[in-house]
Amino acid sequence: MSDSEDLPQLSAETFAALQQFYQEQEEKEIIMSKLNSDQPEVQHFDEDWQLSQFWYDSATVDTLVKLALKTVGQKARIALISCPTLYKKMKQEASADCEIHVYEYDRRFASFGSDFILYDYKNPLNIPRDKANYYDLVIADPPFLSDECLTKTSVTMKYISKEKLILCTGAVMACTAKRLLDLNKSEKFEPHHTNNLGNEFWCYSNYDIDALL
């Protein structure tokens, strides 16, 4: 009997699964190497005001990331809807076992690899079916201060979350956030942006985030 006959033979299904595993590991390594480098395509994207993009300042990013990890721990599943500037810091602070997905309309963030999920709030359920009731925590920052935008984003938030929700949006949306998602304003934390906005901005949640701050 030859040496090759002594080796166990993998089924086509097992071999395909093994290939997918190695591909996913390679993608993760590429993402992490980019996150730890100074490559501009990951470190910095200019705000696209046509898409109503306004990036958080560093203090806001730090607070939201610490809050998220205190809430659900290091091995959780976290969704970031329309708030991609949290991603880099979240990946750096969380363990390798933590799943972090960015739901974003801007295809520039496809550089995040398999952690990027193309998302258009106008089609709130046009997302992978396996993400229903999937995330331990969902953080969202709808791009527009309108009932229509928050209503549709809320549909997505409720669909993909297990329970815990954090919403960052304008003070003018407080009543809508309460009505749609039963969210309350934080009394200790207000998000801020690198470019100051004219609208007052608040952070809302369906659990007591102030106790964790």
Secondary structure, DSSP 8 states (H G I E B T S, - for coil): --HHHHS----HHHHHHHHHHHHHHHHHHHHHHHHTS--HHHH-----GGGT---B-HHHHHHHHHHHHHHH-TT-EEEEES-GGGHHHHHHHS-TT-EEEEEES-GGGGGGGGGEEE--TTSTT-S-GGGTT-EEEEEE--SS-SHHHHHHHHHHHHHHEEEEEEEEEEGGGHHHHHHHH--EE-SS----BSS--SS-EEEEESS--GGG-
